[in-house]
Each structure stands twice: as structure tokens, then as C-alpha cells.
Amino acid sequence: MSSNQDFNQQLYQSNTLKLRKILADLPDLCGEFIRGIEPTTSILTRIAYAYDLKVFFDFLSADIEEFKGKSPTSFDLEDLNRVTPTHIEIFLEYLSYYVNDQDELKNTNPGKARKLSSLRSLFSYFYKKQKLDRNVTSLVDLPKIYEKPIIRLEIDEVAKLLDAVESGEGLTKTQKRYHKYTKSRDLAILTLFLGTGIRISECVGLNMDDFDFNVNGFKITRKGGNQVILYFSDEVKDILVDYIEERKNMQPLPGHEQALFLSLQRRRISKRAVQNLVKKYSSQVTQLKNISPHKLRSTYGTNLYRETGDIYLVADVLGHKDVNTTKKHYAAISDDKRRQAARMLKLRD
């Protein structure tokens, strides 16, 4: 088994234990549901469902008169048959503000919609199995979600971002102290985001032996476990080669020998560390945009679509299973092109 497979296996095992821990506080019917959807969902999706269901059953036992006195683990299918659309609507209102383990939590419409989707999956599963008389969640409308503008870096901002990494200008004294140790690594990470559209989870999972510079390609593991090869330009190659030469002289801690990107503690870099470094440098370029690794991925997708006009190519490279997802994110660019086409035609001089 390769180092990359080892890492993915360890991550899967860790998430499996996390899921089992959540299920221990849920009714047995939730375990049946989670097992039933395992062939068609990722472990992270199942964990998200379990978290949402825990909030729902805690709510029923504490706030709905018909179920008060029942522990969340004691609910059965007969109880689900007693849930009404009104209960679901009260739950959605409850999500606006509630206290969980002394933590104050709030959900806006996207958060409410996600939790309702989790409930819909649960009820739909047992309804299809003919274990429920009806699917009451289908009678409740999803909260309205207003589309947010897609935030991306402009071409000049991309250049300024990479310049900021190389120069270290604008960093605090403390940040500059570590900059000489991380400059090459940070530049390689940001270049990969901007030059390949890689996801943050794919980035932190990269290993030294994932790259083949003879073809300017590297392998990654997509959501669902599929391995694909992404390709990069010579400009990206030069930056990666410089970093990898530097990386070869580092001494990682045991268990992290093959990790491409290391923290200052010589461990595989974490998602949080990558998010922080993106924020650190992007704040030097723009104060109006909240730039994250995903925004850099969107920047890559935008530039690729502008250059090729091929939405199917963008979908394939970004790993979107449904091209409609890609169209949704890049519709604004298409609209710009339609406006440009309208201005190009003159009916009279």
C-alpha cells in the first residue's frame, strides 16, 4: 500500500470512529439509515447527516410535547410516524438560535436547508422501505437560499498574491521571522491552487511520489476515493521543483516521511494551516474579499473558462460530477460574454 493510500486509510478509520461515536447517542433507526446509504455516500456525508439528526432528536425530546420524556436514543419508527409537518417547521424555527452543550448556535437559511435535507433523506429512506406511512418532510418547503456572488481574484490580484509570498512585504515582524522557512512551501501551495484548481483536502494529502515531472502531472484522490491525474504548466513546474528540492533536505517526523507539504513542526500540514496562510497573504492584496483556498480554486476555474469557453472541460478538471454545478458557478462569466456580444453588433453607424 502506498503512503497516500496509508494516509487516506488512516483518515477513513478516524472518521469511521467519529461516526460511531455520534451514532451511539442516536436511535437505532439512525444506524440502520446510515448503513443503508453507505454504498452511495462518502464517510463525511454520513457524519454530517449524523450530526444533523442528533440535533433533530435532541430537539424532539426536549421541545415537542408529544415526545417529552423520551431519550433521543429511544425513538423508533412508530415515533417517526407521529412527526408532523408542523413539528418540522417548529424545528426549522428552533434552528435560528439554540443552545447545545452550553454553546450558543445559530443557523441561517443555508444551514436550515442542509438539516432539512438530512431529515428528508432519513424519512425518504424508511418511506421507500415501506417502514413509514408517509414522508412528512416532503410537505415542508426548503428555506429560501439567496445566491451569493462568487468571489474570485482578478488577474492582477493573482500576480500580486504570488509577489506577496515571494517578498514577504506587509507581514508582521513575527510572520517575517518564519517567512524564510515557509516561503518556498507557501508559494508552491498557492501556485497549485491557482494553477490546477486542487481542493484543500487533495492538497494536504499530496505525497512526494505523487508527481511525475516528465509529463507535468500528479495524482490525487478525489471525493469518493477515485484517483485522477491533474496536469500543470511549466510555470507551476518550476515553483514545485524548487520547493521539492528544498523539501528533500527536511527531516519529517515518523509517519510523515512522504508528506509533500510539512508544517514547521515537521508534520503533514493541516487544512487549518493552509487556510491561515491563504488568509495571511491574500489580506495583503485585498481587504474587500475574504479569500479562502476554495476561492483560489474558483479563481482557477474562472480563468480556465475564460481562456477555453469549455464548461465541460472546467467541470472535468475541477472534479464536478454534475456540469450544472459548474454552470451555476460560472454563469456570471457567460452573462458577461453575452453582454459583450450585444455591444459588438452595430445596427447603424
N, C-alpha and C positions, 0 to 999 in steps of 0.2 A: 504494500500500500504506500502511495506517495505521501510526502509531507503535507501536501494540500488536502489530500483525502483524509489524513490523520486529523488535521485541523477541523475540517468540516464534520468529521465523525464525532469529535470531542464536543463541538458546538451543538450538534444534534442531540447528543446524550445529555448535555447540560439543560437544553430546552425541554427535553422529554421529562426530566426530573422536575423541572419547574411546572410543567403542565400537570403532572401527577399530584403535586402539592396543592395546586389550585382546585383540582377535581375532588380532593379529599374533603373540601368544605362545601361541596355541591351535591345535589341529589344524585342518586344512581342513574337516573334517566339521562343526566348530562354526560356521564361516562359512556353510556350507550350511544348517544348522539355523536360524541367526539370520535368514538371508534368507527362509527358508520361513515363519517365524512373523511376519514384518514386517507383513503385512496385518491381523493380528488382535491386535497388541500395541503398546504405546507404546514410545518410544525408551528411557525409563527402565527399563521392564520388561526390555528386551533387554540393557541394560547390567548390570542385576542378575543376569540369567542368565549373562552372560559372566564376571562376577566369580566366581560360584559354580562355574562349570565350570573356571575356571583353578585354583581350589583343589583340585578333584577330580583333574584330570590331573596337577598337581604331586604330589599325594598318591600316585597310582598309580605314577608313575615313581620315586618316592623310597622308598616303603614297602611295595609289593607285589612279592614275589619274582619273579612271572611277568613283570613289566614293568620290572624294574630294568635300567638301561642305555638305555632308550628316552627320548628327549627328549619333553617334553609336546607339542611340535608335530608329532611323527612318528606319533602314534596314528592308526589308521584303523578302518574299520568291522569288520574282522576282529578287531582288538583288543577292540572293544566286545563282540563276541560271546563273548569269553573272560572277560569280567567276570562274577562270580558274586554271588549274594545275600550270601554271606559277605564278599566284598570291600566291598560297600556297608555292611554292618553294622560292619566294621572302620573304614571311613571315618567313620561317624557317631560312633564312639567317639573317633577321632582328633580330631574337631572340638571335643571338650571342652577340649582345650588343644594348641596347636601354635604353632610359630614361623615367621613369614613375613617375609623381609627384615629379620631381627633384631627384629621386633615380636612380642611375645607376645600371642596371640589366644585367646579363649575363646568358646564357643558354648553357650548354654543350649538347652533343647528347642525354643523357637520358632525360633532360628537354625538348628538342625539340620533342623527340619521344612522351612524355606524352601529350604535347599540340597538336600534330598532331593526336594522338589517340582521344582526346576530340573532335577535328573537325570531325574526321571520324564518331564518334558516332552521332554528330549533323546531318551531311549530310545523313548518313545511315538511321537515324530515319525518316527524311522527304522524302527520296527516297522510302523507304518501304511504306510510307503512300501515295505514288504517288503524292506528292506535289512538288517534284523536278524532272526535266527531266533526271538528271544523278547525280552520286556521284563522283565528280571530285577528292575528297580526295583519292579514291581508286587507282588513277593513279599516286600518289606520293609515293615514297618509304619511309619507316621509316628510320631515320638516324641510321647508324651502331652503335650498343652499344657493347663495348668490356667488356667481363666479368671480374669483379674484383675478386681477391682471397678472399675467405671467411675468415674473421678474427675471431679467437676464442682464448680463453685462454687454455693453456695446463694444464694438471692435477696439476703439481707442482705450476703453477701460480694461480690456483683456491685456493689452500691451503694458498699461500702467501697473496692473496687478503683478505681472511677472517681473517688471522692473523693480517693484517694491520688495519682492522677495530677494532679488539679487543685491540690491543696495542696502536694505535694512533701514532706509530713511523713514522717519516718523515713528519708529519703535521706541518704547521706553528704555531707560538705562538697563533695567533688569532684562528686558527682552533682547536687547543688543548683546548682553553678556552671553546669552545662549545661541544667538543667531549664527555665529561662525560654526557651531557644531551641527546646526539643523538646516542651514541654508540650502545645501545640495539636496537633502531629503525633501524639504518643503517645496522646492522648485519642481522636483520630479513628480510629487503628488499632484500639485496644481496643474502641471502640464498634462498629466494623464487624464485628469477630469476634463480639461479644456480641449484635449486632442483626441480623446476616444469616447467620451460620454460615459465612462465607467461609473457604476454605483459605488457608494461608500463602503457597503459590505463586501463588494468584489475587490475594492482597493485594499482594504486592510487584510484580506485573505490571500493576497498575492505572495508567491514564494519566488526565491531566486531562480529556480529551474523552470519557471513558467514562461520564460522569454526565449525567443529564437530571433536573433538579430539578423540572420541570413534572409529572413522573409519579413522582418519588421512586424512581428506578430507575438501575441501572448495569449495564453489560455486562461479563461475564467470560468467559475461555476455560477451559472445564473440561478434565479429563483426556481425552485423545483428540482435543482440538482443537475440540470443539463450543462454540459461543458461546451463552450464555444471558443473560437479564436477571434480576437479583435486585432486589427492592424493599425499601424500608426505611421506618421510621416518621418522623414529623415530629421526634421527639426526636433520632434519628440525623441527620436532615437538618440540624438547627440546628448540630450539632457539626461536620459536614462542611463546611457553608457557611463557618463561622468559620475553619476551617483553610485552605480553598481560597483565601479572601481573603488570608490571610497568605502562602500558597504563591505567589500571583501576584507578590509582591514579591521572591521569591528568584531568584537567577541561577544556574541549573544549569550544570554543565559540559557541553561539547559532547557530544551523543549521549544526554543525559539530560533534554532540554528538556521532554518530555511526561510524564515520570515523576511520578506523584501524590505519592508519599512519597519524600523525599530524606534522605540521611544528612547529618551535619554537614559532610561533605566535598563536598556538593552533587552526589552521585551517587545513582542509584536505590538505595533502601535494600535491604539484603541480607536473606535469610532468617535468617542468624545474628543480625543486629542486632535483628530483630523478636523472635526467641526470647529474646534477652537483656533486651529492655525488658519483655517479659511477665513474665519471672522477677523482674526488679528490682522491679516494682510489686506483683506477687502475693505476694512474700515479706513485704510489709508487712501483708498481710491474713491470711495463713495460713501457719503453719510446718509444718503436718502434711500439706499437699497439695503435690505437685510440679506446679505449673500450667504448661502449655505452650500455644502457640496452638491445638493440637488439642483441649486440654481446654476452652478457651473455646468452640470450635466445638461440643463435646459439651454444654456448658452451654446454648448457644443451642438445640440440638436438644431437650434435656430440657425447657426452658421452653416451647418451641413445642408439644411433645407434651402437656405438662400442660395447656396452655391449650386445645388443639383436640381432643386424643384421636385425631387422624387420622394414623396411621402412614404412610399413603401420601403425604400432604402433606409430612411431615417428610422422607421419602425423596427426594421430588422436589426440595425446596428445598436439601437437603444434597448433591444430585447423586449419590445412591446408585443404581447401576444395578439392584441386586437388593434388593427390600424386605426380604428375610430378613436382610441386613446390618443394616438399621435396626432390625428387631425384636430382633436379638441385642443391640444396644447399649442398647435401651430396655426390655428385658424386665423389669428390676427395677422400673421405674415401673409397668408393668402389674401386677406382683405386688403392689405397694403398693395399687393400686386394688382388686384382688381381696380383699385383707385388709380394706380399708376397707368394702367391700360386705358382707363377712361380719359385721363389727361392727355394721352398721346395722340388721340384722334381729334382732328380739327375739321369741322363741317364747313367753316368759312375762314378765309384768311383774315 
